[in-house]
């Protein structure tokens, strides 16, 4: 099954067994593609999973630690085909450098379109961007933050940037936007920490956002010291502004476009064209529901770089292997936080293999 066929399916409509049946051969083919076009990746696969074509489950496919993109330029296209390079936030030091070609960029856009409709519906809504315009001024050197903003702006119209270059709230501009569009549904997007620290904290009393739909993600690490979890985040927004339709998402620049949206059950769900598993941090085997471990992500999007099977630096837990009747199908997870450094060092052996 090719990538476009996954997009034709209604989001979250497949049961987990049916999804794996379709996704496994597609990811095997994608692994073969990257082995043919990326020498460093081919060496890792030859050393770690030479028999990957016979894999009977997603857990048997070769994967890379996401940190490898911070130290190695892994790409499956020639230099002249690279149209953009995305960088991670780099809060832990080095930044990932992700090479994007035109076809991968198109896949990222199509993927987001298939997912965002599940939250916003088919209409483009007036949009509040809870960020500064400075984040998108240099598209040639795009950070994960800027790429996320640009990617989601296509689903809104009449975008209003709520923060200025000094990260101060434009209160008068916000009031003008709400005076024009606030009586009907509108779209808000921002990164979690910025929504809480620079937007909500600066709002005066009496601002009504009750018709808004907020999509937010990332930045939870910065809120840990303030004891702000997902429930407190939502309650704070509802109490002060009346905003009740709030959807968290999980994603990373290394698999841009394949975000994990918060479903009606309050958990994060992988997209139709991707999947997730939790690996036990001691055995590296697939962990059962309820046992925390390292999050591994799969995606059909990346063609220009071997980012289709990545072991992240985050700890998560699987809550269900399949949704209940009438709910989103497939798996459901929660992200618990960043893994200890000792665990991350233990999963980075592939680096030395890539250099041989």
C-alpha positions in Angstrom: 0.0 0.0 0.0 1.4 3.4 -0.9 1.4 6.6 1.1 -1.4 8.2 -0.8 -3.7 5.3 -0.2 -3.4 5.7 3.5 -4.4 9.4 3.1 -7.6 8.3 1.4 -8.8 6.4 4.5 -10.7 8.3 7.2 -8.4 9.3 10.0 -8.3 6.8 12.9 -10.7 4.4 11.2 -8.6 1.3 11.1 -8.3 -1.3 13.8 -4.8 -2.0 15.0 -4.5 -5.5 13.4 -5.7 -4.1 10.0 -3.4 -1.1 10.3 -0.3 -3.2 11.0 -1.2 -5.6 8.1 -1.1 -2.7 5.7 1.7 -0.7 7.3 4.3 -3.4 7.7 5.0 -4.1 4.0 4.9 -0.4 3.2 7.6 0.3 5.8 9.7 -2.7 4.6 9.7 -1.1 1.1 10.6 2.3 2.6 13.5 0.7 4.5 14.7 -0.8 1.2 14.5 2.6 -0.4 16.7 4.2 2.2 19.2 1.4 2.1 19.6 1.9 -1.6 20.1 5.7 -1.3 21.8 6.3 2.0 25.1 4.5 2.6 25.3 5.3 6.3 21.8 3.9 6.9 22.5 0.8 4.8 25.5 0.0 7.0 23.4 0.3 10.2 20.7 -2.0 8.7 23.3 -4.5 7.6 24.7 -4.7 11.1 21.5 -4.5 13.1 18.7 -6.1 11.0 20.0 -7.7 7.8 16.9 -9.8 7.5 14.4 -7.0 7.8 12.5 -8.0 4.7 11.2 -11.0 6.7 9.9 -9.0 9.6 6.6 -10.2 10.8 5.8 -7.2 13.1 6.7 -3.5 13.3 9.0 -4.1 16.3 11.3 -6.2 14.1 12.1 -3.4 11.7 15.5 -1.6 12.0 15.3 1.8 13.6 17.6 4.7 14.3 18.0 6.7 17.6 16.7 10.2 16.8 19.9 11.7 18.2 21.8 10.3 15.2 20.5 13.3 13.1 22.3 15.6 15.5 25.7 14.2 14.6 25.3 12.8 11.1 24.0 14.1 7.8 21.8 11.2 6.8 19.9 11.8 3.6 18.6 9.6 0.7 18.7 12.3 -2.0 21.6 14.1 -3.7 22.5 17.6 -2.4 21.0 19.3 -5.4 17.6 17.8 -4.6 17.5 19.2 -1.0 15.1 22.2 -1.0 15.1 22.9 2.7 16.9 21.9 5.9 14.9 21.7 9.1 16.5 22.1 12.5 15.2 20.8 15.9 14.8 23.1 18.9 18.2 22.1 20.3 17.2 22.5 23.9 19.6 19.7 24.8 22.6 21.1 22.9 23.1 20.0 19.3 20.4 20.3 16.7 19.0 17.7 14.3 19.5 18.6 10.7 16.8 17.2 8.4 17.2 17.3 4.6 13.9 17.8 2.8 13.2 17.5 -0.9 10.1 18.6 -2.8 8.4 15.2 -2.6 8.9 14.8 1.1 7.6 18.4 1.7 4.5 17.5 -0.3 3.9 14.4 1.8 4.3 16.5 4.9 1.6 18.9 3.7 -0.8 16.2 2.6 -0.3 14.4 5.9 -1.2 17.4 8.0 -4.2 18.0 5.8 -5.5 14.5 6.5 -5.1 15.0 10.3 -6.1 18.5 11.0 -9.5 18.0 9.5 -10.4 15.6 12.3 -10.1 18.6 14.7 -11.0 21.7 12.7 -13.5 20.3 10.2 -13.4 21.0 6.4 -13.5 24.8 6.5 -10.5 27.2 6.9 -11.1 29.2 10.0 -9.8 32.6 11.0 -6.6 32.0 12.9 -4.7 33.3 15.9 -1.0 32.3 15.9 0.3 32.5 19.4 3.8 33.4 18.4 5.8 36.2 16.9 6.1 36.8 13.1 9.9 36.6 13.6 9.6 32.8 13.8 8.8 32.5 10.1 10.9 35.3 8.6 13.7 33.1 7.3 12.2 30.0 5.5 15.6 28.9 4.2 16.9 28.2 7.8 13.6 27.0 9.3 13.5 25.8 12.9 10.9 23.2 14.1 9.0 26.1 15.6 8.8 28.1 12.4 8.1 25.0 10.3 5.2 24.1 12.6 3.7 27.5 12.3 4.0 27.6 8.5 2.6 24.1 8.2 -0.5 24.9 10.2 -1.1 28.3 8.8 -2.4 26.7 5.7 -5.4 25.5 7.6 -6.4 29.0 8.8 -7.2 32.3 7.2 -6.7 35.9 8.1 -3.8 34.9 10.5 -3.2 37.2 13.4 0.1 36.9 15.3 -0.7 37.5 19.0 2.8 38.2 20.1 5.3 40.9 18.9 9.0 40.4 18.4 9.6 41.0 22.1 7.1 38.2 22.9 4.6 40.7 24.3 0.9 40.2 23.8 -0.8 42.5 21.3 -3.9 43.0 23.3 -5.5 45.6 21.1 -4.9 43.5 18.0 -6.4 40.5 19.8 -9.5 42.5 20.7 -9.8 43.6 17.1 -9.6 40.0 15.8 -12.2 38.8 18.3 -14.5 41.7 17.5 -14.4 40.6 13.9 -14.3 36.8 14.1 -14.9 35.8 17.8 -18.7 35.1 17.5 -18.0 32.1 15.3 -15.5 29.2 15.4 -11.9 30.2 15.0 -8.5 28.4 15.1 -5.7 29.0 17.6 -2.2 27.5 17.3 0.8 27.7 19.5 3.5 25.8 21.4 2.4 24.8 24.8 4.9 26.8 26.9 4.3 29.9 24.9 0.5 29.6 25.1 0.8 29.4 28.9 3.6 31.8 29.6 3.3 34.6 27.0 -0.4 34.4 26.1 -2.6 33.2 28.9 -0.6 34.8 31.6 -0.8 38.2 29.8 -4.5 38.1 29.0 -6.7 40.6 30.9 -9.9 39.5 32.4 -13.0 39.4 30.1 -11.3 38.0 26.9 -13.8 35.5 25.5 -12.2 32.6 23.5 -15.2 30.2 23.9 -15.6 29.8 20.2 -12.0 28.9 19.6 -10.3 25.6 18.8 -6.7 25.4 20.2 -4.1 23.1 18.8 -0.9 23.1 20.8 2.1 20.9 21.3 5.7 20.8 22.6 7.1 22.8 25.5 5.9 20.6 28.3 9.4 20.3 29.7 9.5 24.0 30.5 6.2 23.8 32.4 7.3 21.0 34.7 8.8 23.4 37.2 5.4 25.1 37.4 3.6 21.8 38.0 1.4 22.4 35.0 0.1 19.2 33.4 -2.4 18.7 30.6 -5.4 18.9 32.9 -4.2 22.1 34.6 -3.4 23.6 31.2 -6.9 23.0 29.9 -8.5 24.1 33.2 -6.5 27.3 33.2 -7.6 28.2 29.7 -11.3 27.4 30.4 -11.4 29.3 33.6 -10.0 32.5 32.2 -11.3 32.6 28.7 -14.0 30.0 28.3 -11.9 28.1 25.8 -12.9 24.4 26.0 -11.9 22.8 22.7 -8.2 22.2 23.3 -6.2 19.5 21.5 -2.6 18.6 22.5 -0.3 17.0 20.0 3.0 15.3 20.0 5.5 15.4 17.1 9.1 16.3 16.2 10.9 17.8 13.3 12.5 14.5 12.5 9.0 13.2 11.4 7.3 16.5 10.5 3.7 16.2 9.3 3.0 13.0 11.3 1.7 14.6 14.5 0.0 12.5 17.2 -3.3 14.2 18.0 -5.1 14.1 21.4 -8.3 12.2 20.8 -11.6 12.3 22.6 -10.2 9.8 25.2 -7.5 12.3 26.2 -4.7 10.2 24.8 -2.4 10.7 21.8 -3.1 8.7 18.7 -0.7 7.9 15.8 -1.8 8.9 12.3 -3.1 6.5 9.7 0.2 6.5 7.9 2.3 5.8 11.0 2.4 4.0 14.3 4.0 3.9 17.7 5.4 1.3 20.1 7.0 1.5 23.5 10.3 -0.3 24.1 11.3 -1.5 27.6 14.4 0.5 28.6 16.1 -2.6 30.0 15.2 -5.4 27.5 14.5 -3.2 24.4 11.6 -5.5 23.7 8.1 -4.1 23.0 6.5 -3.1 26.4 3.0 -4.2 27.2 0.2 -1.6 27.9 0.8 0.2 31.2 4.6 -0.2 31.3 6.6 3.0 30.6 9.4 2.8 28.1 11.1 4.7 25.2 8.8 5.8 22.4 9.5 4.6 18.9 7.7 6.2 16.0 7.0 5.0 12.5 6.0 7.2 9.5 5.5 6.7 5.8 6.3 10.4 5.2 10.2 10.6 4.9 11.6 9.9 1.5 14.6 12.3 1.5 16.1 11.0 4.8 15.8 7.7 6.7 13.5 8.9 9.4 10.7 6.4 9.0 11.5 4.4 12.1 13.0 6.4 15.0 13.6 5.7 18.6 12.9 9.0 20.4 14.4 10.4 23.6 11.0 10.4 25.3 9.4 8.1 27.8 5.8 7.1 27.2 3.2 4.5 28.1 0.7 2.6 25.9 -2.8 2.7 27.2 -4.6 0.7 24.6 -3.9 -1.4 21.5 -7.2 -0.5 19.9 -10.0 2.0 20.4 -13.4 1.1 21.7 -16.4 1.0 19.4 -17.2 4.5 18.3 -13.8 5.9 19.3 -10.5 6.4 17.4 -9.0 3.1 16.4 -5.4 2.1 16.8 -3.1 2.7 19.7 -3.2 5.4 22.3 -0.3 6.7 24.4 0.8 9.3 26.8 4.2 11.1 26.9 5.7 11.1 30.4 8.8 13.1 29.8 12.4 12.9 28.6 14.5 9.8 29.2 17.4 9.8 31.6 20.8 10.4 29.9 22.1 7.0 30.9 19.3 5.4 28.8 19.9 7.6 25.9 23.6 6.7 25.8 22.7 3.1 25.8 20.6 3.4 22.6 23.2 5.3 20.6 25.4 2.4 19.5 24.3 2.9 15.9 26.5 6.0 15.6 29.7 4.0 15.5 28.2 1.6 13.0 27.3 4.5 10.6 30.9 5.7 10.7 32.5 2.5 9.6 
